[in-house]
Amino acid sequence: MVSRPRGTGKRMRALPAVLPMVVVLVTTGMVAAETMSDCMNTGINQRGTARKALDREGAACRGDRQCVKDAEAKFNMARKQINDAESACVAQVRSQMNTEPPPYLHWKPGDPSPRAKDGRLYIMSCSGKPLGLYKPGGALEVEMKTHPGNCVPSEEIWPGPGVGGPGTSSTNHCYELGTGSYKEYTGGKPSWCDPNR
C-alpha cells in the first residue's frame, strides 16, 4: 500500500479543475481585445489568475515535492498558453491597424472633425492634413467651430514667437563669440552667440 500525505486525494481532484479555468480565460479574453493595451492587460490579468492558482496548489501540497513539481508544470503550461494567446492578440491588432485607413483619409473642409479610436477629434488643416487631436466638449472644439469649413487655414496651428503679431519681429540679436560684434539672427540661437553676454 502506498502512503500519501493526508488530503492528497482532494488535491489531485482539484488540480485538473484549475487548469481548464485558466485555458478558458486565455481563449476567451484575448479574442475580444481591440488595442495592444487590451491584449497586454488581459495577459497580465490571466497570468495573475494562473499564479494565484499555483499558489493555492502549492499551499495544498504542503511540502510534497512531486505535487509542487506537478503544480509548477501546469502553471508553466498555462503561462505558455497565455503568452501565445497574447502574442496572437497583438498580431491581430497590428494587422487590423495596418489595414484600417486613418479616419481623416477622405475628410474635406466642411465635414465634421474625424474621430480617433480613443474618442478624440482631429484638428484638420483646410488642405486635409491632420494637425493634432483634441477632446470633444472643450474650448478647442468651440474654437474649431469658429473657423469656416471646420478647419485651420494654416498648417501651423500655433506659430512660433514673434510671428504674426503687430510690432513683433522674428529676428533676434546677440554678441558674436571672439569678435564681440552685435549681430542679428533668425530662428534658434546659433552656436556662435556668446552665452556670457
C-alpha positions in Angstrom: 0.0 0.0 0.0 1.4 3.4 -1.0 1.2 6.0 1.7 0.2 9.5 0.6 0.1 12.6 2.8 -3.4 13.5 4.1 -5.5 15.5 1.7 -3.6 14.4 -1.4 -6.7 12.8 -3.0 -8.6 16.1 -2.7 -5.7 18.0 -4.1 -5.3 15.7 -7.1 -9.0 16.1 -7.9 -8.7 19.9 -7.6 -5.6 20.3 -9.8 -7.3 19.3 -13.1 -10.2 21.7 -12.4 -7.9 24.8 -12.2 -6.1 24.4 -15.5 -9.2 24.4 -17.7 -10.3 27.6 -16.0 -7.0 29.3 -16.9 -7.2 27.9 -20.5 -10.8 29.2 -20.9 -9.6 32.6 -19.7 -6.9 32.5 -22.4 -9.1 31.6 -25.2 -12.0 34.0 -24.4 -10.2 37.1 -23.1 -7.8 37.8 -25.9 -10.2 37.4 -28.8 -12.3 40.5 -27.9 -9.3 42.9 -27.5 -9.3 46.0 -29.6 -6.0 47.6 -28.7 -2.5 46.5 -27.8 -3.0 47.6 -24.2 -6.2 45.4 -24.1 -4.1 42.4 -25.2 -1.4 43.1 -22.6 -3.8 43.9 -19.7 -5.7 40.7 -20.4 -2.5 38.7 -20.4 -1.3 40.3 -17.2 -4.7 39.5 -15.5 -4.6 35.9 -16.8 -1.1 35.4 -15.6 -2.1 36.7 -12.2 -5.0 34.3 -12.0 -2.7 31.4 -13.0 -0.2 32.5 -10.4 -2.9 32.6 -7.7 -4.0 29.1 -8.7 -0.3 27.9 -8.5 0.0 29.5 -5.0 -3.2 27.7 -3.9 -2.0 24.4 -5.3 1.5 24.9 -3.8 -0.1 25.6 -0.3 -2.2 22.5 -0.7 0.9 20.4 -1.5 2.3 21.0 2.0 5.9 20.2 1.1 5.2 17.2 -1.2 7.9 17.8 -3.9 6.2 15.8 -6.6 2.9 17.7 -6.0 4.8 21.0 -6.2 6.6 20.0 -9.5 3.2 19.0 -11.0 1.7 22.3 -10.0 4.6 24.2 -11.4 4.5 22.3 -14.7 0.8 23.1 -15.0 1.5 26.7 -14.3 4.3 26.8 -16.9 2.0 25.2 -19.5 -0.8 27.7 -18.7 1.7 30.6 -18.8 2.9 29.5 -22.2 -0.7 29.3 -23.5 -1.4 32.8 -22.1 1.8 34.2 -23.7 0.9 32.5 -27.1 -2.6 33.9 -26.9 -1.3 37.4 -26.0 1.1 37.3 -29.0 -1.7 36.2 -31.3 -3.9 39.0 -30.0 -1.1 41.6 -30.5 -0.6 40.3 -34.1 -4.3 40.5 -34.8 -4.4 44.1 -33.5 -1.4 45.0 -35.6 -2.9 43.5 -38.7 -6.1 45.5 -38.1 -4.1 48.7 -37.6 -2.3 48.2 -40.9 -5.4 47.5 -42.9 -7.7 50.2 -41.5 -7.4 53.6 -43.2 -7.0 56.6 -41.0 -10.3 58.3 -40.1 -9.2 61.5 -41.8 -8.4 59.9 -45.1 -11.4 61.2 -47.1 -12.1 64.3 -45.0 -12.9 67.6 -46.8 -13.4 71.1 -45.5 -16.9 71.5 -44.1 -17.1 67.9 -42.9 -17.2 67.2 -39.2 -13.9 66.6 -37.5 -12.8 62.9 -37.9 -12.9 60.9 -34.7 -9.9 58.9 -33.5 -10.4 55.4 -31.9 -10.0 56.9 -28.4 -12.8 59.3 -28.9 -10.7 62.5 -29.5 -11.3 64.6 -32.6 -8.7 65.6 -35.2 -7.7 69.2 -35.8 -7.5 69.4 -39.6 -5.9 72.0 -41.9 -8.0 73.1 -44.8 -5.6 71.2 -47.1 -6.7 68.0 -45.4 -3.6 67.4 -43.2 -4.2 66.3 -39.6 -2.6 68.7 -37.2 -3.4 67.3 -33.8 -6.1 65.9 -31.6 -8.5 67.4 -29.0 -11.1 66.2 -26.6 -14.7 66.9 -27.6 -16.6 69.4 -25.5 -13.6 71.6 -24.6 -12.5 75.1 -25.5 -10.7 73.9 -28.6 -13.9 72.4 -30.0 -15.6 75.8 -29.6 -12.6 77.4 -31.3 -12.8 75.0 -34.2 -16.4 75.8 -34.8 -15.5 79.5 -35.3 -13.3 78.6 -38.3 -15.2 78.3 -41.6 -15.1 74.8 -43.0 -14.3 73.3 -39.6 -10.5 73.6 -40.4 -7.5 75.7 -39.7 -6.4 77.7 -42.8 -2.7 77.4 -41.9 -0.8 74.2 -41.3 0.9 75.9 -38.3 -1.7 75.9 -35.6 0.4 77.8 -33.1 3.1 79.8 -34.9 6.3 80.4 -33.1 7.0 83.5 -31.0 7.2 86.8 -32.9 5.2 85.5 -35.9 2.1 87.3 -37.0 1.5 89.8 -34.1 1.8 93.6 -34.7 5.1 95.1 -33.7 6.8 91.8 -33.3 9.9 90.7 -35.0 11.1 87.2 -35.9 14.7 88.4 -35.7 16.9 88.3 -32.6 20.3 89.7 -31.7 23.4 88.5 -29.8 27.1 89.2 -29.4 29.3 87.1 -31.6 32.0 84.9 -29.9 35.5 86.2 -30.4 34.7 89.5 -32.2 32.1 90.8 -29.7 30.1 92.4 -32.5 26.3 92.7 -32.1 24.7 90.5 -34.8 21.2 89.7 -36.0 19.8 86.1 -36.4 16.5 84.3 -37.1 15.2 81.0 -35.7 17.0 79.3 -32.8 20.0 80.7 -31.1 23.2 79.9 -33.2 26.3 78.4 -31.7 28.4 81.5 -32.5 26.5 83.6 -29.9 28.4 84.4 -26.7 26.5 82.8 -23.9 28.0 85.1 -21.3 26.8 88.4 -22.8 
